[in-house]
């Protein structure tokens, strides 16, 4: 008799456990409904609605015609781009890094993934302030790490405290993920808060992976504070993640980077040499132009985002049951909708923000991302990186629908 055995899984357990990006899923669903003729307005995508500035595009066109860009280049990035990133770090963050400390990646997501892969071993715990960007916990798990959520709600302005971090720290804690300005909340840590968290990490030997992709998008009196500038001694145990996507409206160009200690960058570069090799050369040439130019185009976009931010906060604040601290950075609002849950709207009684988001899409034809994608239920994320007219129309639809809550 032949031995009966269960069939082996076709997909590896590691990849089968990965959740789809909720933000991209919502954006894809909104676009599919629009393509089918429905007047859906999407607040899901985290990308500027502006075109990449023309002078950057022109440099890419010229680069595409140059045969030197038709060949493999160093996995760590074009030397000229690594130099430009080092110079940009000094200009914008106020401290020096060597070009050899820079690794150019295929977008910020690859930088995030490789940062965790470079320093996290199986069982290591990573403190993850919540609400968090949906990709962080998946990248941590892929590296074998254990995400440990540290939640700060609406009453804290979505900013975790040193006391909360210390309460979550264990002998297995290896890394703190730090993101300011924040996706998904738009919260910005003050210079004092950033320095306090940096000193805590230094005192306890906790590595910091700091995501600074929204550094140029702050509003009112908020300022971006690089944690390495606030606590220079952290440089040897900090990895900085950044990219051109948000600042220069270059999400599709896929150029990011990580900055870190020499041994970490060497390890991540070796990994990338097997994973993807070099980033597309034309995109790298475009990034050089972006980083070495002025920030005039960036300021134009920031002004538009600020206008939309004030509009969306004002409109959402008028909805009964919604609480929303004004975001001070990025281009997201993160309202608490706990006061809406449990009330009946058009015969439906949503108990979770996921159920509420489905109701809003089906009844108001507006796509928003539920809080479950970023941590606890009870919240929605809306990106205001869309036209002023669509923003007002979309939020007006939400206002009208939720006004029916009983």
Buried (B, 14 or more C-beta within 10 A) or exposed (E): EEEEEEEEEEEEEEEEEEEEBBBBBBBBBBBEBBEEEEEBBBBBBBBBBBEBBEEBBEBBEBBBEEEEBEEEBEBBBBEBBBBBBBBBBEEBBEEEBEBBBBBBBBBBBBBBBBBBBBBBEEEBBBBBBBBBBBBBBBBBBBBBBBBBBBBBBBEEBBBBBBEBBEEBBEEEBBBBBBBBBBBBBBBBBBEEBBBBBBBBBBEEEBBBBBBBBBBBBBBEEBEBBBBBBBBEEBBBBBBBBBBBBBBBBBBEBBBBBBBBBEEBBBBBBEBBEEBBEBBBBBBBBBBBBBBBBEBEBBEEBBEBBBEBBBBBBEBBEEBEBBBBBBBBBBBBBBBBBBBBBEBEBEEEEBEBBBBBBBBBBEBBBBBBBBBBBBBBBBBBBBBBBBEEEBBBBBBBBBBEBBEEBE
